[in-house]
Amino acid sequence: MTQPISLLICALGGEGGGLLSEWLMHAARLAGYPAQSTSIPGVAQRTGATTYYIEVLPTPLSALSSPPVFSLNPVPGALDALLSSELLETARQAALGLVSPERTRVFSSTARALTTQERMPLGDGRLDSEQLMQLVNEFALKAQLWDFGEMARANGTLVSAVMLGVVAGSGLFPFERAHFEAALQHSGVHSAASLRGFQQAFERVQTGTALQAMLQDEDASPATKLRSAQLQSLPESVQDMAALGHARLLDYQSAAYADLYLQRLREVMALDDASYSTSRDTARWLALWMAFDDIVRVADLKSRASRMQRVAAEVKAQPGDLLKVYDHFKPGVPELAALLPQVLAAPLLRWHAKRLLRGQAPWALALKVGSHSVLGLLALRALASLKWLRPYGSRYQQEQADIALWLQAVRRGLQQDPALGLALARCGQLIKGYGSTNERAKRHLQHILQASSQWDAQAVDQAREAALQDEAGTALNQQLTALGAPPLPVGVQPLRFVRNATRVNKP
């Protein structure tokens, strides 16, 4: 080769993209090859990324009679390799034409850092990662896609060290592995941990099985864990989503609860058409609804070892650092009554409602728990162990009744029109949040289900989209009026009279 080898690196703020480019330039100097690096600064937040462009001439400096001329920017269609730490950035570069199916090899992390536009909608505003990976595979000569960030966290290092191992293992540049390792050690940045991450990434890329491992990992994929007769009897288009839902509910409650999920799903599939699109949407939203958040679930998630590891990674705690984590809880009457049987919860909730109608503040118990301590962790694990009590609680019974009403509406819609059944299944998207947000969402859903008996699929979709626009239901009321349906019932709001503290002295 007489032309420079070109590499474009895409990294988010704080991931060490600049450090990675310095490592590569240092490795080039150690190997004795001419190289040049340029960068286009972005921002440290998720609204943008910083790109680093590197060119290396595969001719040793000793064999050159004059210094080479490098390009300052990547040229669309002439890029040899793209290395990215975030999937959407990879897809964005492919959409810009920088990735060529005839030339460009792509090495990208499947990790996602949600953009501001993805976080803003009340509904699920995330871009589909499967579609992003499909786009990358379509436009790349060869693509290896897996989670760089997970490998970095497992080895206690920066993602840039893993990305350096990817470049070294790919054989893109004519450097020896020792040159990369020497550059890494020269920086002195977490050298031992960085070398572990470098080595693991190097070996993974060398095997050439990154994509196959991601799709066929028998140990990590919930779908493969559930290769039972029950799952195999489901349509192929529903199996992956049903496997994820089953695994989630198995972790949330029990095997019997997960089997109830499959039973409910089969009742919908029995009425679905050959596409099973309604069943797939039902599988998704049903699993999320059945795994509703309560104090037991919160305690379980906050006391897991993976959570402490994630916190340590976020604050960049080093070995030997003292890390203390305090969790603040403020359970009120609804949260405590949720675990009590209906006969005990009803009078407690009535007392709570009377307090609110009198204009009094809701009662809550403020707690500060040090989850890093033995006593704090034991308290959280003790609360998490109460999942066996959940099916006897009033909240559980009410949630199951609400779920049954929604599934009944979905089945009724499928009997009338497959499109109507799909629209009603997608209304499960409305159920989200906790506390008052969750209660409002369920009221909106119940109102839509009641009115849907007179609607077609288009009207249901319009009502659902309106309900996702704001929590107060203003847009939904406008849409209900346009569809000729009654508006949302006005909730009872107490009137509070406050004595004026300032007194005017009259002469």
C-alpha positions in Angstrom: 0.0 0.0 0.0 1.2 3.5 -0.9 -1.9 5.3 0.4 -2.4 6.2 4.1 -4.6 4.0 6.2 -7.5 6.1 7.5 -9.4 5.6 10.8 -12.2 7.8 12.2 -12.9 7.6 15.9 -16.2 8.7 17.4 -16.4 9.2 21.2 -18.7 10.9 23.6 -17.5 13.5 26.2 -15.5 12.0 29.0 -14.8 8.6 27.3 -11.2 9.4 26.6 -11.3 9.8 22.8 -8.5 12.3 22.9 -6.4 10.0 25.0 -7.0 7.1 22.6 -5.8 9.2 19.7 -2.6 10.0 21.7 -2.1 6.3 22.3 -2.3 5.6 18.6 0.0 8.4 17.7 2.6 7.2 20.3 2.3 3.6 19.0 3.0 4.9 15.5 6.1 6.7 16.7 7.3 3.6 18.5 6.8 1.5 15.4 8.5 4.1 13.2 5.6 4.9 10.9 4.5 8.4 9.8 1.0 9.4 11.2 -1.2 12.4 11.7 -4.2 13.0 14.0 -6.8 15.7 13.8 -9.9 16.2 15.9 -13.3 18.0 15.6 -14.4 19.0 19.1 -17.9 18.3 20.1 -19.7 18.9 23.5 -19.4 16.9 26.7 -23.2 16.1 26.8 -25.2 13.7 24.6 -26.1 16.4 22.1 -22.9 15.7 20.2 -19.7 13.8 19.9 -16.0 14.5 19.3 -14.4 12.8 16.3 -10.7 12.0 15.8 -9.3 11.3 12.4 -6.1 9.4 12.1 -4.0 8.6 9.0 -1.0 6.2 9.0 1.2 5.7 6.0 2.2 1.9 5.9 5.7 2.8 4.9 8.4 3.1 7.5 9.9 6.6 8.0 13.3 5.1 7.2 12.2 4.2 3.7 10.8 7.7 2.8 12.8 10.3 0.9 10.3 13.1 1.8 7.6 13.5 4.4 4.1 12.4 3.3 1.1 14.7 2.9 -1.9 13.7 5.0 -5.6 14.7 4.8 -7.1 16.7 7.6 -10.6 15.3 7.3 -12.2 11.9 6.4 -13.4 11.6 2.8 -16.8 9.9 2.2 -16.3 6.5 0.6 -12.5 6.5 1.3 -12.5 5.6 5.0 -10.7 2.3 5.9 -12.2 1.9 9.3 -14.6 3.5 11.8 -14.3 3.0 15.5 -17.2 4.3 17.7 -18.1 4.0 21.3 -21.9 4.6 20.8 -24.3 2.9 18.3 -26.2 6.0 17.3 -23.0 7.9 16.4 -22.0 4.9 14.3 -25.3 5.0 12.4 -25.0 8.7 12.0 -21.6 8.4 10.4 -23.0 5.7 8.1 -25.9 8.0 7.1 -23.4 10.8 6.3 -21.8 8.5 3.7 -18.5 8.0 5.5 -19.0 4.2 5.7 -18.5 2.4 2.4 -19.7 -1.2 1.8 -16.7 -1.7 -0.5 -14.0 -0.5 1.9 -14.9 0.5 5.4 -14.6 -1.9 8.4 -16.7 -0.8 11.4 -16.0 -1.6 15.0 -18.7 -0.2 17.2 -20.1 -0.5 20.7 -23.7 -1.4 20.9 -24.0 0.8 24.0 -26.5 3.7 23.8 -26.5 7.1 25.5 -29.9 8.5 24.9 -30.1 11.9 23.2 -32.2 14.8 24.5 -34.8 14.2 21.8 -35.1 10.5 22.9 -35.7 11.5 26.6 -38.3 14.2 26.0 -41.4 12.3 24.9 -43.7 10.9 27.6 -43.8 7.7 25.6 -40.9 5.6 24.5 -38.8 7.9 22.4 -35.8 5.6 22.1 -34.5 4.8 18.6 -34.7 1.1 17.8 -31.2 -0.4 18.3 -32.0 -3.3 16.1 -32.6 -1.0 13.2 -29.4 1.0 13.9 -27.4 -2.2 13.9 -29.1 -3.3 10.7 -28.2 0.0 9.0 -24.5 -0.4 10.1 -24.2 -3.9 8.9 -25.8 -3.0 5.6 -23.4 -0.1 4.8 -20.2 -1.6 6.2 -17.7 -3.9 4.5 -17.5 -5.8 7.7 -18.9 -4.9 11.1 -18.2 -6.1 14.6 -20.7 -4.8 17.1 -20.7 -5.5 20.9 -20.7 -3.5 24.1 -17.4 -1.9 24.7 -18.6 -0.2 27.9 -19.6 -3.4 29.5 -16.1 -4.8 28.9 -14.5 -1.6 30.2 -16.6 -1.8 33.4 -15.8 -5.5 33.9 -12.1 -4.7 33.9 -12.3 -1.4 35.8 -10.9 0.7 33.0 -11.9 3.4 30.5 -13.7 2.5 27.3 -10.8 4.1 25.4 -8.5 1.2 26.6 -10.9 -1.3 25.2 -11.1 0.6 21.9 -7.3 0.6 21.7 -7.5 -3.2 22.0 -10.0 -3.3 19.2 -7.7 -1.3 16.9 -4.7 -3.5 17.8 -6.6 -6.7 17.4 -8.1 -5.7 14.0 -4.6 -5.5 12.4 -5.6 -2.2 10.7 -2.2 -0.6 11.3 1.2 -2.2 10.7 2.2 -2.1 14.4 3.1 -4.9 16.7 1.0 -5.6 19.8 3.9 -4.5 21.9 3.8 -1.0 20.4 0.2 -0.6 21.6 0.9 -1.9 25.0 3.9 0.3 25.4 1.9 3.4 24.5 -0.8 2.4 27.0 1.7 1.9 29.8 3.5 5.1 28.9 0.4 7.2 29.7 0.2 5.7 33.2 -3.6 5.9 33.2 -4.8 2.9 35.2 -2.2 0.9 33.4 -2.9 -2.5 35.0 -6.7 -2.3 34.5 -6.3 -0.7 31.1 -4.0 -3.6 30.0 -6.7 -6.1 31.1 -9.4 -4.3 29.1 -7.0 -4.0 26.1 -6.1 -7.7 26.2 -9.7 -8.8 26.4 -10.7 -6.6 23.5 -7.7 -7.7 21.5 -8.5 -11.3 21.9 -12.2 -10.8 21.1 -11.6 -9.0 17.9 -8.9 -11.5 16.8 -11.3 -14.4 17.1 -13.7 -12.6 14.7 -16.8 -13.9 16.6 -17.9 -10.6 18.2 -21.2 -10.4 16.4 -21.9 -14.1 16.7 -21.2 -14.0 20.4 -23.6 -11.1 20.9 -26.4 -12.9 19.1 -25.8 -16.5 20.3 -24.6 -16.1 23.9 -26.2 -19.1 25.5 -25.3 -17.8 29.0 -26.7 -14.2 28.7 -29.6 -14.3 26.3 -33.0 -14.6 28.1 -34.4 -16.2 24.9 -32.0 -19.2 25.0 -32.6 -19.7 28.8 -36.3 -20.3 28.0 -35.9 -22.9 25.3 -38.7 -24.9 26.8 -41.7 -26.5 25.2 -43.9 -23.5 26.2 -41.7 -21.0 24.5 -41.2 -23.1 21.4 -44.9 -23.4 21.0 -45.2 -19.6 20.5 -44.9 -18.0 17.0 -41.4 -17.2 16.0 -42.1 -13.5 15.7 -43.2 -13.4 19.4 -40.6 -15.7 21.0 -37.9 -13.1 21.6 -40.2 -10.6 23.2 -42.0 -13.3 25.3 -38.6 -14.6 26.4 -37.6 -11.2 27.7 -40.9 -10.7 29.4 -40.8 -14.2 31.0 -37.2 -13.6 32.3 -38.2 -10.2 33.7 -41.2 -11.6 35.6 -39.3 -14.6 36.8 -36.8 -12.2 38.4 -39.6 -10.0 39.6 -41.8 -12.5 41.4 -41.8 -16.3 40.7 -42.0 -19.0 38.0 -45.8 -19.2 38.5 -46.1 -15.4 37.9 -44.0 -15.8 34.7 -46.2 -18.6 33.6 -49.3 -16.5 34.2 -47.7 -14.0 31.8 -47.4 -16.7 29.0 -51.0 -17.8 29.7 -52.4 -14.3 29.2 -50.3 -13.9 26.1 -51.6 -17.2 24.6 -55.2 -15.9 25.1 -54.4 -12.9 22.9 -52.5 -15.0 20.3 -55.5 -17.3 19.9 -57.4 -14.4 18.3 -54.5 -12.7 16.5 -53.9 -12.8 12.8 -50.9 -14.5 11.0 -48.6 -11.5 11.6 -49.0 -11.7 15.4 -48.2 -8.0 15.6 -50.8 -7.5 18.3 -49.3 -10.4 20.3 -45.8 -9.0 20.1 -47.0 -5.6 21.4 -49.0 -7.2 24.1 -46.0 -9.3 25.2 -44.0 -6.1 25.6 -46.4 -3.9 27.5 -47.9 -6.8 29.5 -44.5 -7.7 30.9 -43.8 -4.1 31.9 -47.2 -3.7 33.6 -47.0 -6.9 35.5 -43.6 -5.9 36.9 -45.0 -2.8 38.5 -42.8 -0.8 40.8 -43.4 -1.1 44.6 -41.2 -0.7 47.7 -40.2 -4.3 47.5 -38.9 -3.9 43.9 -37.1 -0.6 44.8 -35.4 -2.2 47.7 -34.4 -5.2 45.5 -32.8 -3.1 42.8 -31.0 -0.7 45.2 -29.4 -3.6 47.1 -28.0 -5.5 44.2 -24.3 -5.9 43.7 -24.5 -4.6 40.1 -26.0 -1.4 41.3 -23.0 -0.7 43.6 -20.7 -1.5 40.8 -22.5 0.9 38.5 -22.4 3.7 41.1 -18.7 3.1 41.6 -18.1 3.4 37.9 -20.2 6.5 37.6 -18.2 8.3 40.3 -14.9 6.8 39.0 -14.0 5.3 42.3 -10.5 3.9 42.4 -9.4 0.7 44.3 -8.9 1.7 48.0 -11.4 4.6 47.8 -14.0 4.8 50.5 -17.4 5.0 48.8 -20.6 5.7 50.8 -24.0 5.5 49.3 -27.1 6.9 51.0 -30.6 6.1 49.7 -33.5 8.4 50.6 -36.9 6.8 50.9 -40.2 8.4 51.7 -42.9 5.8 51.7 -46.4 7.0 52.3 -49.7 5.4 53.1 -50.4 4.1 49.5 -47.0 2.4 49.4 -47.4 0.8 52.8 -51.1 -0.2 52.1 -50.0 -1.8 48.9 -48.5 -4.8 50.8 -51.5 -5.2 53.1 -54.6 -7.3 52.3 -57.6 -5.3 51.1 -59.4 -5.7 54.5 -56.5 -3.9 56.2 -55.6 -1.5 53.4 -59.1 -0.1 52.8 -59.5 1.7 56.2 -55.9 3.0 55.9 -56.5 4.4 52.5 -59.8 6.0 53.6 -57.9 7.7 56.5 -55.4 8.9 53.9 -58.1 10.2 51.6 -59.8 12.1 54.4 -56.5 13.8 55.3 -56.1 15.0 51.7 -59.7 16.3 51.6 -59.1 18.3 54.7 -56.2 19.9 53.0 -53.5 18.2 55.1 -50.2 17.1 53.7 -50.0 13.3 52.9 -48.3 11.3 55.6 -44.9 9.9 54.7 -42.0 8.3 56.6 -38.7 9.9 55.6 -35.8 7.4 55.7 -32.1 7.7 55.0 -30.5 4.3 54.5 -26.8 3.8 54.0 -26.7 1.0 51.5 -22.9 0.7 51.8 -23.2 -0.4 55.4 -24.0 -3.8 56.7 -27.1 -2.8 58.6 -28.4 -0.7 55.7 -27.9 -3.4 53.2 -29.5 -6.0 55.5 -32.5 -3.7 55.9 -32.9 -3.4 52.1 -32.5 -7.1 51.5 -35.0 -7.9 54.3 -37.5 -5.6 52.5 -36.7 -7.2 49.1 -37.3 -10.6 50.5 -41.0 -9.7 51.1 -41.8 -10.4 47.4 -43.7 -13.5 48.6 -46.1 -11.1 50.4 -46.8 -9.2 47.2 -49.7 -11.4 45.8 -51.6 -10.9 49.0 -51.4 -7.2 48.9 -54.1 -4.8 47.8 -51.9 -3.2 45.1 -51.3 -6.5 43.5 -55.0 -7.4 43.4 -55.9 -4.0 41.9 -53.1 -4.2 39.2 -54.2 -7.6 38.1 -57.8 -6.4 37.8 -56.7 -3.5 35.7 -54.6 -5.7 33.5 -57.5 -8.1 33.0 -59.7 -5.2 31.8 -57.1 -4.1 29.3 -56.5 -7.6 27.9 -60.3 -8.1 27.7 -60.5 -5.0 25.5 -57.6 -6.2 23.4 -59.3 -9.5 22.8 -62.6 -7.8 22.1 -60.9 -5.5 19.5 -59.2 -8.5 17.8 -62.6 -10.1 17.4 -63.9 -7.0 15.7 -60.9 -5.9 13.6 -57.2 -6.9 13.9 -56.2 -3.3 13.5 -58.4 -2.3 16.5 -56.9 -5.1 18.6 -53.4 -3.8 17.8 -54.3 -0.2 18.6 -55.7 -1.3 22.0 -52.7 -3.4 22.7 -50.4 -0.4 22.1 -52.4 1.5 24.7 -50.4 -0.5 27.3 -47.7 2.1 26.6 -49.6 4.6 28.7 -48.9 2.7 31.9 -45.6 4.1 33.3 -44.2 6.0 36.2 -45.1 5.6 39.9 -47.2 7.3 42.5 -49.6 9.9 41.2 -48.2 9.7 37.7 -49.0 6.0 37.5 -52.5 6.6 38.8 -53.2 9.3 36.2 -51.9 7.0 33.5 -54.3 4.2 34.5 -57.2 6.6 34.6 -56.4 7.8 31.1 -56.2 4.2 29.9 -59.4 3.2 31.5 -61.2 6.2 30.0 -59.9 5.3 26.5 -60.9 1.6 26.9 -64.5 2.6 27.9 -64.8 4.9 24.9 -63.2 2.5 22.5 -66.3 0.4 22.1 -67.6 3.2 19.7 -64.2 3.8 18.0 -62.1 2.3 15.2 -58.4 1.7 15.3 -57.5 5.2 14.0 -59.5 6.9 16.8 -57.8 4.7 19.5 -54.4 5.6 18.1 -55.2 9.3 18.1 -56.4 9.1 21.7 -53.3 7.2 22.8 -51.0 9.7 21.1 -52.8 12.6 22.7 -52.5 11.0 26.1 -48.8 10.7 25.7 -48.4 14.4 25.1 -48.9 15.6 28.6 -49.6 14.1 32.0 -52.5 16.4 32.9 -54.6 15.1 30.1 -55.2 18.4 28.3 -54.4 17.1 24.9 -56.4 13.9 25.6 -59.5 16.0 26.5 -59.2 17.9 23.3 -58.9 14.7 21.3 -61.8 13.1 23.2 -64.0 16.2 22.4 -63.0 15.9 18.7 -64.0 12.2 18.7 -67.3 13.0 20.4 -66.4 11.2 23.6 -66.9 12.5 27.1 -63.9 14.3 28.7 -61.9 12.9 31.6 -63.8 13.2 34.9 -62.7 16.0 37.1 -60.9 14.8 40.2 -61.8 15.9 43.6 -59.5 18.7 44.8 -59.7 20.1 48.3 -60.0 23.8 48.9 -57.5 25.1 51.4 -58.1 28.4 53.2 -54.9 30.0 54.5 -55.0 32.7 57.0 -53.3 35.9 55.8 -50.3 36.4 58.0 -50.1 40.2 57.3 -52.6 42.5 58.9 -53.3 46.0 57.7 -53.7 48.5 60.6 -56.4 50.9 59.8 -56.3 54.4 61.3 
